[in-house]
Amino acid sequence: MNPRRDLHLVSAALLTWGLGEGLFLVFQTIYLLQLGASTALVGLLLGANAVMMMLSQIPAGYLADRFGRRPVMWVNWGMGVVSTLVMALATSLGVFVAGMLFYSLTAAVMAPMNSYIVHARGDWSVGKAVSMTSAAYNVGAVLGPLLGGLIADRFGIRQNFFIATAIFMLSTLIVLLIRRQPVEAARHESAITSLLKNKPFMLALGLILMVIFVLYLPIPLTSVFLRSERGVSLGAIGRLGALQSVGNVVFLLVLGHLPALPVFVISQVALFAFSLLLWRGSGLGLYGVGFFLLGGYRIGRAMTLSLIRPLVSDDQVGLAFGFVETVNSLSAILAPVLAGLLYDRSPASIYPISMALLAISGVITLIVRRSIPRIKSRLTLENTSQLPEVFEAELETQLALEERKSP
């Protein structure tokens, strides 16, 4: 039997999910306005969405470690079907918002799903497995907005939610075929306490918070900037969004096999170039190159899991990934706040300030990369008891790769 059978099934489920989600996600704020929401309320709802997504990550990871990854994945897939159907059937703003907020809780699938992917990867590296499955989702996300725009223009945005519900049902049928994975017996009296005492893990979380924050800072208000300050049409912005999804796929497929820290550096270079093109560039050609480079953000987020995995034991993977996704979500909450403050002061200022912060974080990442041999020594002396032998070997392999690539 194919050792990566379940990995392929998860990829197929994510591809169809990306297609369904792409049908409505980019049009959701427009539909809220059509239902009578003010722009201020839309902003508040998006913030509430992000908070709920953040708060759901650690509990989901804990439940996955305690009761199994597959049941938590199944529950989240089912929640996605139900919440999208609620949004499709809604004829009032209140009911639609209830469905939308319920849908935001499906982000809790990230930690258990990524934990499942890691354990189903066979002889693939963590980075390659996560990147390939993320690429599958993004292939669907390329097609979804293009198809959704055609449907919305002809039949209205509401029909997109009905079609997405049907596609989500297909995705759910696919994910129901994945096999059960064993639940690891806990090795520690408190998994959370053990993780908080794991110094390399906490240092890695700090690095992730910094990197993902600066990677995301120039992104959230770019569509508004292009529309309001550069006069780009909505249709052109939609095509740029599709090009961004293409960039996501290319970056994931090309860089997914590399160690995490070099990819972090490449991601920051890509977002530096994006910021420069948006700040000083003009014309859809240069903007298109910039949006393609946004794939650097997607691969950067994917590689956070590759960085963390060797630092935790088998029974902590779901919880550790929950911490990672919480940090990622926290960055997605904080970065738009700073971006909004900068935009109100001077719309274009987001980009040079992002470039400065990316340069600083890039230097810090390089310093961390050069210090890996010292971190390795500390791990050997201080934290060996926290790592099962199989993951000590995995850590040795990743560190060796980093050392060979260091100048």
Secondary structure per residue as TSV (DSSP state, phi and psi in degrees):
chain	resnum	aa	ss	phi	psi
A	1	M	-	360.0	143.6
A	2	N	-	-58.5	120.8
A	3	P	T	-65.6	-18.3
A	4	R	T	-109.3	26.3
A	5	R	H	-54.7	-48.9
A	6	D	H	-68.4	-32.5
A	7	L	H	-64.1	-40.8
A	8	H	H	-66.6	-36.8
A	9	L	H	-65.9	-42.8
A	10	V	H	-62.8	-39.9
A	11	S	H	-61.6	-42.9
A	12	A	H	-64.7	-40.5
A	13	A	H	-64.7	-37.8
A	14	L	H	-72.3	-35.7
A	15	L	H	-60.4	-47.3
A	16	T	H	-67.7	-35.2
A	17	W	H	-66.2	-42.0
A	18	G	H	-60.1	-38.9
A	19	L	H	-62.6	-47.4
A	20	G	H	-65.8	-44.6
A	21	E	H	-66.2	-37.1
A	22	G	H	-63.9	-23.1
A	23	L	H	-63.2	-32.4
A	24	F	H	-124.8	-21.5
A	25	L	G	-61.2	-43.5
A	26	V	G	-70.5	-19.4
A	27	F	G	-101.2	0.6
A	28	Q	H	-64.3	-42.7
A	29	T	H	-65.9	-37.1
A	30	I	H	-63.2	-41.0
A	31	Y	H	-67.4	-36.2
A	32	L	H	-59.6	-42.0
A	33	L	H	-64.6	-38.1
A	34	Q	H	-64.3	-30.9
A	35	L	T	-81.8	-3.7
A	36	G	T	111.1	4.6
A	37	A	-	-74.4	146.1
A	38	S	-	-82.6	163.6
A	39	T	H	-63.1	-34.8
A	40	A	H	-64.2	-41.8
A	41	L	H	-66.5	-37.6
A	42	V	H	-59.7	-44.9
A	43	G	H	-61.2	-41.5
A	44	L	H	-63.2	-42.0
A	45	L	H	-66.7	-38.6
A	46	L	H	-64.6	-38.1
A	47	G	H	-65.3	-41.9
A	48	A	H	-63.1	-39.2
A	49	N	H	-55.9	-48.8
A	50	A	H	-64.5	-39.6
A	51	V	H	-64.6	-44.1
A	52	M	H	-64.7	-38.1
A	53	M	H	-62.5	-41.0
A	54	M	H	-67.4	-45.4
A	55	L	H	-69.3	-19.9
A	56	S	T	-84.9	-12.6
A	57	Q	H	-71.1	-52.5
A	58	I	H	-65.1	-45.2
A	59	P	H	-58.5	-40.0
A	60	A	H	-64.6	-41.9
A	61	G	H	-63.1	-40.9
A	62	Y	H	-63.4	-44.9
A	63	L	H	-63.1	-35.9
A	64	A	H	-65.1	-41.2
A	65	D	H	-68.8	-31.5
A	66	R	H	-84.3	-43.4
A	67	F	H	-116.3	-5.9
A	68	G	-	114.9	148.3
A	69	R	H	-76.5	-42.0
A	70	R	H	-59.4	-47.0
A	71	P	H	-60.2	-38.6
A	72	V	H	-67.3	-38.4
A	73	M	H	-62.8	-45.7
A	74	W	H	-59.1	-44.0
A	75	V	H	-60.6	-43.8
A	76	N	H	-67.7	-38.5
A	77	W	H	-62.4	-42.8
A	78	G	H	-63.6	-40.1
A	79	M	H	-60.9	-36.6
A	80	G	H	-63.3	-41.8
A	81	V	H	-63.0	-48.7
A	82	V	H	-64.4	-46.3
A	83	S	H	-66.5	-36.2
A	84	T	H	-69.3	-36.8
A	85	L	H	-63.7	-38.9
A	86	V	H	-60.9	-44.2
A	87	M	H	-64.1	-36.5
A	88	A	H	-67.3	-39.7
A	89	L	H	-81.1	-15.7
A	90	A	-	-65.4	134.8
A	91	T	-	-116.4	-0.3
A	92	S	S	-129.3	158.5
A	93	L	H	-63.2	-41.5
A	94	G	H	-61.1	-45.9
A	95	V	H	-66.7	-41.0
A	96	F	H	-62.9	-43.6
A	97	V	H	-62.3	-39.6
A	98	A	H	-59.5	-44.8
A	99	G	H	-64.7	-39.0
A	100	M	H	-65.6	-43.9
A	101	L	H	-67.9	-36.0
A	102	F	H	-64.6	-38.2
A	103	Y	H	-64.4	-34.4
A	104	S	H	-61.5	-26.8
A	105	L	G	-68.7	-18.4
A	106	T	G	-68.2	-12.9
A	107	A	G	-62.5	-17.1
A	108	A	G	-63.1	-13.5
A	109	V	G	-68.7	-18.3
A	110	M	H	-59.0	-49.8
A	111	A	H	-64.9	-52.9
A	112	P	H	-64.1	-36.1
A	113	M	H	-66.6	-45.5
A	114	N	H	-65.6	-35.3
A	115	S	H	-63.6	-41.9
A	116	Y	H	-62.5	-43.7
A	117	I	H	-60.3	-43.9
A	118	V	H	-60.6	-39.3
A	119	H	H	-81.3	-13.4
A	120	A	T	-104.0	9.8
A	121	R	-	-81.0	-9.5
A	122	G	T	65.1	-128.7
A	123	D	T	-93.3	9.2
A	124	W	S	-76.1	153.9
A	125	S	-	-72.7	162.3
A	126	V	H	-59.7	-46.2
A	127	G	H	-60.0	-42.6
A	128	K	H	-66.3	-43.3
A	129	A	H	-63.3	-47.5
A	130	V	H	-66.8	-39.0
A	131	S	H	-66.4	-41.2
A	132	M	H	-65.1	-43.0
A	133	T	H	-69.2	-37.2
A	134	S	H	-65.2	-36.9
A	135	A	H	-63.5	-38.4
A	136	A	H	-59.9	-45.0
A	137	Y	H	-59.8	-43.5
A	138	N	H	-71.3	-25.8
A	139	V	H	-61.4	-45.2
A	140	G	H	-64.0	-36.8
A	141	A	H	-69.5	-20.8
A	142	V	H	-70.6	-44.5
A	143	L	H	-77.7	-33.1
A	144	G	H	-56.9	-53.7
A	145	P	H	-63.2	-35.5
A	146	L	H	-65.1	-46.6
A	147	L	H	-67.4	-39.2
A	148	G	H	-63.6	-37.0
A	149	G	H	-64.2	-40.8
A	150	L	H	-64.0	-43.8
A	151	I	H	-66.0	-43.8
A	152	A	H	-64.0	-40.0
A	153	D	H	-65.4	-35.2
A	154	R	H	-89.3	-40.0
A	155	F	H	-121.4	-6.7
A	156	G	-	99.8	154.1
A	157	I	T	-64.1	-32.2
A	158	R	H	-57.2	-36.3
A	159	Q	H	-63.6	-27.0
A	160	N	H	-60.2	-36.4
A	161	F	H	-69.5	-37.9
A	162	F	H	-64.1	-45.3
A	163	I	H	-65.8	-40.1
A	164	A	H	-61.5	-38.6
A	165	T	H	-59.7	-43.6
A	166	A	H	-64.1	-41.1
A	167	I	H	-66.6	-38.8
A	168	F	H	-63.7	-34.7
A	169	M	H	-62.2	-41.8
A	170	L	H	-62.9	-43.8
A	171	S	H	-59.9	-39.8
A	172	T	H	-65.3	-41.1
A	173	L	H	-60.2	-36.9
A	174	I	H	-67.8	-46.1
A	175	V	H	-70.7	-21.4
A	176	L	T	-67.4	-13.7
A	177	L	T	-85.8	-10.5
A	178	I	S	-69.7	151.4
A	179	R	-	-87.5	158.1
A	180	R	-	-70.3	142.5
A	181	Q	-	-109.3	146.1
A	182	P	-	-63.8	146.9
A	183	V	-	-90.9	122.4
A	184	E	-	-74.9	139.0
A	185	A	-	-70.7	134.3
A	186	A	-	-65.1	135.9
A	187	R	-	-95.8	-10.0
A	188	H	S	-127.4	154.5
A	189	E	S	-66.5	-29.2
A	190	S	-	-145.2	112.2
A	191	A	H	-63.9	-40.2
A	192	I	H	-65.6	-45.9
A	193	T	H	-60.7	-41.7
A	194	S	H	-62.0	-42.6
A	195	L	H	-65.6	-40.9
A	196	L	H	-67.0	-24.2
A	197	K	H	-87.8	-8.3
A	198	N	-	-82.2	97.0
A	199	K	H	-60.5	-46.1
A	200	P	H	-59.3	-38.3
A	201	F	H	-63.5	-45.5
A	202	M	H	-67.3	-37.5
A	203	L	H	-64.2	-40.2
A	204	A	H	-64.3	-38.9
A	205	L	H	-61.6	-41.6
A	206	G	H	-62.0	-41.9
A	207	L	H	-63.0	-42.3
A	208	I	H	-62.1	-44.3
A	209	L	H	-58.4	-45.1
A	210	M	H	-64.4	-49.5
A	211	V	H	-66.3	-47.7
A	212	I	H	-66.9	-34.6
A	213	F	H	-60.8	-50.6
A	214	V	H	-72.2	-28.8
A	215	L	H	-66.3	-37.1
A	216	Y	H	-85.8	-22.2
A	217	L	T	-51.8	-45.2
A	218	P	T	-79.7	-1.4
A	219	I	S	-89.1	-48.9
A	220	P	T	-61.9	-30.8
A	221	L	T	-105.0	13.9
A	222	T	H	-64.9	-41.1
A	223	S	H	-61.1	-42.2
A	224	V	H	-63.7	-42.4
A	225	F	H	-60.7	-45.7
A	226	L	H	-65.0	-40.7
A	227	R	H	-71.4	-47.0
A	228	S	H	-84.7	-37.6
A	229	E	H	-100.1	-26.9
A	230	R	S	-112.3	-5.3
A	231	G	-	68.7	26.9
A	232	V	-	-77.8	137.7
A	233	S	-	-71.6	160.3
A	234	L	H	-63.0	-39.4
A	235	G	H	-62.2	-41.2
A	236	A	H	-67.0	-38.0
A	237	I	H	-64.0	-38.1
A	238	G	H	-62.0	-40.8
A	239	R	H	-67.7	-35.7
A	240	L	H	-64.2	-37.2
A	241	G	H	-63.0	-39.6
A	242	A	H	-65.3	-37.7
A	243	L	H	-66.0	-34.0
A	244	Q	H	-60.3	-43.3
A	245	S	H	-64.1	-36.7
A	246	V	H	-61.8	-43.9
A	247	G	H	-60.2	-38.8
A	248	N	H	-57.3	-48.0
A	249	V	H	-62.9	-46.5
A	250	V	H	-62.9	-47.5
A	251	F	H	-61.0	-41.9
A	252	L	H	-65.0	-42.6
A	253	L	H	-72.9	-37.6
A	254	V	H	-80.6	-37.7
A	255	L	H	-104.9	-4.8
A	256	G	T	-63.8	-20.7
A	257	H	T	-89.3	-5.3
A	258	L	S	-84.3	159.3
A	259	P	-	-63.0	159.6
A	260	A	H	-66.3	-48.3
A	261	L	H	-64.3	-42.7
A	262	P	H	-59.8	-35.7
A	263	V	H	-67.3	-37.3
A	264	F	H	-57.2	-43.0
A	265	V	H	-64.2	-45.4
A	266	I	H	-61.2	-40.8
A	267	S	H	-60.7	-42.5
A	268	Q	H	-69.1	-35.3
A	269	V	H	-64.1	-42.4
A	270	A	H	-62.6	-43.4
A	271	L	H	-73.3	-28.5
A	272	F	H	-62.0	-46.1
A	273	A	H	-64.9	-40.1
A	274	F	H	-57.6	-48.3
A	275	S	H	-61.8	-40.3
A	276	L	H	-64.3	-42.3
A	277	L	H	-66.2	-39.3
A	278	L	H	-71.3	-33.1
A	279	W	H	-76.6	-47.8
A	280	R	H	-107.5	-16.2
A	281	G	-	-79.8	167.2
A	282	S	-	-150.7	146.4
A	283	G	S	95.8	148.8
A	284	L	H	-64.9	-25.8
A	285	G	H	-61.5	-51.8
A	286	L	H	-68.9	-37.6
A	287	Y	H	-63.8	-37.0
A	288	G	H	-63.5	-41.0
A	289	V	H	-61.4	-42.5
A	290	G	H	-60.9	-45.5
A	291	F	H	-66.2	-34.9
A	292	F	H	-61.5	-39.0
A	293	L	H	-69.5	-12.5
A	294	L	T	-64.1	-12.7
A	295	G	H	-58.5	-21.4
A	296	G	H	-61.7	-34.0
A	297	Y	H	-67.3	-43.0
A	298	R	H	-64.7	-45.4
A	299	I	H	-68.5	-32.7
A	300	G	H	-61.0	-44.4
A	301	R	H	-65.1	-41.1
A	302	A	H	-62.1	-37.4
A	303	M	H	-75.5	-11.0
A	304	T	H	-60.2	-33.7
A	305	L	H	-71.7	-38.1
A	306	S	H	-64.0	-36.0
A	307	L	H	-67.4	-38.9
A	308	I	H	-80.7	-36.5
A	309	R	G	-52.2	-45.1
A	310	P	G	-71.0	-9.4
A	311	L	G	-92.8	-3.2
A	312	V	S	-130.2	158.3
A	313	S	-	-83.3	168.4
A	314	D	G	-61.7	-36.0
A	315	D	G	-79.6	-2.0
A	316	Q	G	-110.9	1.1
A	317	V	H	-60.2	-50.0
A	318	G	H	-59.8	-46.0
A	319	L	H	-64.9	-42.8
A	320	A	H	-62.2	-42.6
A	321	F	H	-66.0	-30.9
A	322	G	H	-63.2	-41.3
A	323	F	H	-61.1	-43.5
A	324	V	H	-61.6	-47.2
A	325	E	H	-67.3	-30.4
A	326	T	H	-65.0	-43.8
A	327	V	H	-63.6	-42.2
A	328	N	H	-60.4	-43.5
A	329	S	H	-66.7	-37.6
A	330	L	H	-61.1	-40.5
A	331	S	H	-61.7	-38.9
A	332	A	H	-69.7	-19.0
A	333	I	H	-87.0	-44.0
A	334	L	H	-75.7	-40.3
A	335	A	H	-59.9	-45.4
A	336	P	H	-62.6	-29.5
A	337	V	H	-64.0	-49.2
A	338	L	H	-64.4	-40.4
A	339	A	H	-60.4	-40.4
A	340	G	H	-64.9	-41.4
A	341	L	H	-63.7	-42.9
A	342	L	H	-65.8	-40.3
A	343	Y	H	-64.5	-40.9
A	344	D	H	-63.3	-33.7
A	345	R	H	-77.0	-46.8
A	346	S	-	-162.0	111.4
A	347	P	G	-51.8	-42.9
A	348	A	G	-75.3	-13.0
A	349	S	G	-67.3	-19.4
A	350	I	H	-55.2	-39.3
A	351	Y	H	-77.2	-48.1
A	352	P	H	-64.5	-35.6
A	353	I	H	-67.4	-39.7
A	354	S	H	-61.2	-40.8
A	355	M	H	-61.6	-42.0
A	356	A	H	-63.9	-45.5
A	357	L	H	-67.0	-37.1
A	358	L	H	-64.2	-38.5
A	359	A	H	-64.0	-43.0
A	360	I	H	-64.3	-47.7
A	361	S	H	-66.9	-31.3
A	362	G	H	-64.4	-41.9
A	363	V	H	-63.2	-43.0
A	364	I	H	-62.3	-41.4
A	365	T	H	-61.6	-41.5
A	366	L	H	-64.0	-38.2
A	367	I	H	-63.9	-43.9
A	368	V	H	-61.9	-40.7
A	369	R	H	-63.2	-41.0
A	370	R	H	-70.4	-24.3
A	371	S	T	-88.9	2.8
A	372	I	H	-55.2	-41.7
A	373	P	H	-56.8	-37.7
A	374	R	H	-70.0	-38.6
A	375	I	H	-63.0	-38.8
A	376	K	H	-59.5	-43.3
A	377	S	H	-63.9	-41.1
A	378	R	H	-65.3	-41.0
A	379	L	H	-59.5	-43.2
A	380	T	H	-63.9	-39.9
A	381	L	H	-83.4	-34.5
A	382	E	H	-108.8	-29.6
A	383	N	S	-123.5	11.5
A	384	T	G	-58.7	-34.9
A	385	S	G	-66.3	-18.3
A	386	Q	G	-87.8	-10.6
A	387	L	S	-116.1	125.7
A	388	P	-	-61.8	155.6
A	389	E	H	-57.9	-39.8
A	390	V	H	-62.1	-34.4
A	391	F	H	-86.3	-21.4
A	392	E	H	-61.5	-42.2
A	393	A	H	-65.2	-40.7
A	394	E	H	-63.6	-39.8
A	395	L	H	-63.9	-43.6
A	396	E	H	-57.2	-42.4
A	397	T	H	-63.1	-46.9
A	398	Q	H	-64.8	-41.9
A	399	L	H	-65.1	-37.9
A	400	A	H	-62.5	-40.6
A	401	L	H	-61.7	-43.0
A	402	E	H	-62.9	-41.9
A	403	E	H	-65.0	-40.1
A	404	R	H	-65.0	-30.6
A	405	K	H	-87.7	-14.2
A	406	S	-	-72.8	138.3
A	407	P	-	-63.4	360.0
